[in-house]
Amino acid sequence: MVKIGTRALISKNGRPMLATHWDGYPSSLGMELLHCDKTMTDVIKVAKRHTIDAAHRSIHEDLNRQRVKKLAKNTV
């Protein structure tokens, strides 16, 4: 499987919320977003499958906390 590094910016009400990396094509990330519930929780869940590069400060801390927890769990 080949993944193409196509960055994508996900906005809510015109405000950038998440920037993803890897396969931001409409047929991949776009299609998944189209079929999710559109809640911020579901949008984040979809974006995580495409590697989140950056996030709005309102969700950044929580994403970092989750990532650190996952990394700590993987190193034990």
Phi, psi and omega in degrees: 000133178250130175248135181261135182283078179252110183286152180220146177245124180255123182244154175230123183052039177080000180254126178300130181245319183219144171241129181244164179232152178077107172060061175275013179301146178304331180284351180244272180302315181300317180294318179296319178293322179299326184262003177269174185288352179073004172285155181300325178299314180289323178298317178296318179301316178295314183298326179299331178287352182240018177064102179282124178267326183207156181214153176300146184302335181290341179236352184300313182300315180296319178297318178296319179299315179297318181295315179297319179298317179295316179297318179297319181295323181287339182267352181281000000 
